[in-house]
Amino acid sequence: MCGIVGIIGKENATDILIQGLEKLEYRGYDSAGIFVTGKDKQDHLVKSLGRIADLQTKIGPEVQGTVGIGHTRWATHGKPSERNAHPHTSSNHQFILVHNGVIENFEEIKQEFLQNKQLEGETDTEIAVHLIEHFAQNGLTTKEAMKKALTVIEGSYAFALIDKNNPDTIFVAKNKSPLLIGLGDQFNVICSDAMAMLAETNHFVEIADGEMVTVQADKIEIEDTKGNLVYRESYEAQLDLSDIEKGTYPYYMLKEIDEQPTVMRRIIQEYTDAIGDTMIDEKIVKKIIASDRIYVVACGTSYNAGWVGKALLEKMTNIPVEVHLSSEFGYNMPLLSEKPFFIFLSQSGETADSRQVLVQLNELGLPSLTLTNVAGSTLSREADYTLLLHAGPEIAVASTKAYTAQIAVLAVLAKAVGDSKKNQSSLKFDLAHELSVIAAVMETIIDEKMSISQLVEEYLSTTRNAFYIGRGVDYFVSMEASLKLKEISYIQAEGFAAGELKHGTIALIEEGTPVLGVITDRKTAAHTRGNLKEVESRGAHNFVISLGSLSKETDQLIIPDVHPLLTPLVSIIPTQLIAYFATLQRGYDVDKPRNLAKSVTVE
């Protein structure tokens, strides 16, 4: 959600900004813009509604400079439009600002400081740049004016500001929204995500909340809220540019579905030793064993993975587990147990809803672990412990490989804790071997793309609605499967506990309604088949995904058997492909569904 890039000290600033914005397209946006200038003070502000490609068509050869900022906007305040697109300028056109986040008190700022200002758009960002201008016109330097504005502004923000009268500096600040400084040789860059500037540098400096940074071509200076200089070592981003390219794939989502077997094997390598024993930091294991309840906190796909994780953790560790939505937990915290342990699931590690929960827990001194795909991300830095997913960059908005990676790493964690407790008979299996089997089965399912595409054409090509049903972990898979289908194909899909159909939901079944049943659990298989018969008698068009040992000849998709605890890792794969082909057949953009952002960095 929203992306910021900036560059100072290179002749081809425009090209670098555009390339950086293209790398941030995965975050979701509805408009984009750049501002470039240089020592000759020839200024160029270009904005466009739509895609980066639309912006590029408006950039002429004269748009050149050595310093610039760029932005992709996802509308929060004000509808998507060119006038609401960033960068925004002050009324005297001296200051140019890009912003990611939400200014909560923008109305109050407008009333107190800007009553006589004529605003061009409807965004909270425009309020911020006018506020900086207001303080500068009262005798403060640009740096002082921005610092003063930060004391007034409430909410989340990542700011990058240029003063056209002094184009040798970009002023940067952040609070709750991600922003990094990239270090180069006689140049420096700014970005919301390291992958945006990997073509320029792989050395980055993190910025803490409340800090302000002055960025020049040959140096950066970080100041805390009291004005004290802060020195922080840079880190090397462990990313490969080839990992974030589509290669021969038409869409990132298809590439990322295909990468899941490799991700499983990478997790085996990272978290198990040569004889298959789990390798998890003993401090994490001891903390979990000492707890009386585990709380999994997450959003969206990660929340669905958390429910599968609950089943794994409870069966392997014998510790009760609760799963909570971050956006609810933060403002309606339940009564906690005496010795809680918190696990945060987040692909990006920047999820704002989860972060505001973690801030509260840190104030209470409660232990936490983040499972994330991004080393050095905010949730990783601020939690007590981190386990990386090792899934590689995930670009498509619809998460696939991060979901299965989260479940696999949760399985490794559960096995490590259970082995340490030595009290669960269900632990007597070789997890490394079973995950190897999972990887092979994933490949088998992925190889069935064409037959899955044909089934999608038969069952989902014209439908407005669809339902996934299952029991136990199959219900959890149904939740994620329906999310995948609805978020990219726009079919109104829901995942239901199969046994709940007769308690009201069956009223939604009409003639021809697709109902996709997931059957991988032996003890509930017959019950789910009974529920499928119930909806079939009301006109449903049934589509069954079943485990080989539980299958019937009439089932549409049959999955090879895997260890009973790990079936969600394979039963989800066909549903990812179902969502992919349903979207493709309807002519929609698989990677960039409407109204959605990959990284949700505002609450």
Phi, psi and omega in degrees: 000116185058142178219142180239137170226154176205154181213141174216125175110007178235144184294323186264052183302319183299312181298318181295319179296314181297315179297322178294318178296323178299323179290341180262003181301330182299339185287343182094133181192164179233351178203168183206161178193161176222156169229129177229148177208186181195190182296332178281357177059031170274112189259145180219118176244120182229127180225154181206144169282144177102212188274168176302324178300324177293322177296317183300325181294341181265356183265112179273172181296341181283348183279086182224158178177178180249355178218142180189165176226150179221165188202140166248128186255138169242114193300128168238308177251112181092141183292161175298122179196165180293322182289334177271351179291153176268160000288154175254151182241155174285169184295330177269004177065015179281323186251138179233131189225140167241153190209136169240130179133194181224122176272109189287330184253033184296328179293318179295321178298316181300317182290322185278321189245337194234030183300330183263005181273138175264114182266143182275325185238203186237015188267155174289335179296320180298325175301317183296315183291326176290327177295318177298316177300318180303313181289325179294324179289346176264019171101000180275151172291168180302316180296315180295322180295319179292318178299321178296317179299322181296332178285341181266323186288133175243140178126204181252144179199149160230118184247144165225123188236136172240134172259114184299336179283343179222072189280018178265007184217140167247129180262129189232142174208156179213154171204111177075341179255143185287142174198138181232155170252127177259136186258128177234184178270103183065025170203158175220156183230164178230141179199152175284336184214134184304326184296340179294332185238020180297333178292340182259322182200157171240017177249122187228152176242130178280150176245131179273159178302137178089350181276154175236141184232132169260123185248120175238173185297327186249000180196163170228148175230125180255133177235141175277185185295340179265002180089005179283139177289139180241131174253130181223132178294146174280164174234159180262121180291124181270065181230150177244132180304327181294336179291336184253017175253150181284337184063231181272000182281143177287333181218149176298322184301317179295318177301316184287328172297314181294336183280351187298321175300320178296320179298317178302316181292326178292321178295321175302313181296320185283329191240006174226152182268189187296334180258008174093002178284148182288148178237089177239139179313124183299332179295321178295313182301315181295321179297319180291318179298326181284348182276159176253355178196140177253133177247118176263125184239127185193178179226155170053230180301321179297325176298317178295321175297326179299325178293321175294320178299323177303313180299317180295311184295317182293319182289326184267335184249342183063029176248131179299145182229135172245145178242129185228144170285129182303316185295335177271318185299319186298329184249352178221062184296128180286170174293120185271155175288175184288328183229069184281154171228134187249135174241124177256129177250125180200124177300310186276334187075011182239010185297116187297319181300319179289323183295322181292335173289314182299321177302316179295319181293322178296323176295330179274353179073030183265143185286146184213152178226134175251131168256114184216162180269350190238108176296139178081002178290167186299312181295329176291314182294323190267347174277162179292324184222159177222138166239122181278148181280334180057036181267350186078165183304134176248116189260318180301142179299318180284113183287135177231293184289333176293323178299309181292327177295319178299315180295318181296316180291324174298323177297317178298315179298314180299319179295318180297316180292316180297318178298322180292324179283331176055046182225014183236118179296332182292350183278354186279067174209158182270101185296319180300317178295315182295324176291330174295320176297317178304313181301318180294319179293320175305315180297321178299315181292316181299328179291349181264026184307313186293320179291325176294320178300318180294321178294321178298318179298324181286321189261331192234002189297327184238359186288150174265334184228157174201152181229137169257139177226153178185173178234149180062228180296334177293330173292318179297320176295322179298324177299313181289321180298318180291324177298316179300316184293315185287324189285339180243332180264345181068014169288133180285095186248144177224148174255126184237148167291122189304323181290347181270352183306314185286353179265024174139319188292332182299343177296341181278348183284127177235174179300121177090000180295124177289127173236117183257114181262134178252124185228101177227358184253117186301319187286343180244359185303312182296323179294317179295321177297325175297320178294324177295323176295321180300314182285330178297323180290345176261009175104002182295148175260097190278142180225115187251129173249116187225157173285146185309313183288348181246009190275162171241157181300333183275356180293144185279323181226125182243129184254135175302148182294144173224179179302136185304329180286342189248010183302328180299336180292334180253328181291339179284334187300310179298329180289329174295317179291325176300314179297318181300309184288327177298322179290315181300315183291340177266359175080023181262165178281112185297318187279335189231072179294153183297146172067001185248152176236149180288310184249111185268099189256011171230150181285000000 
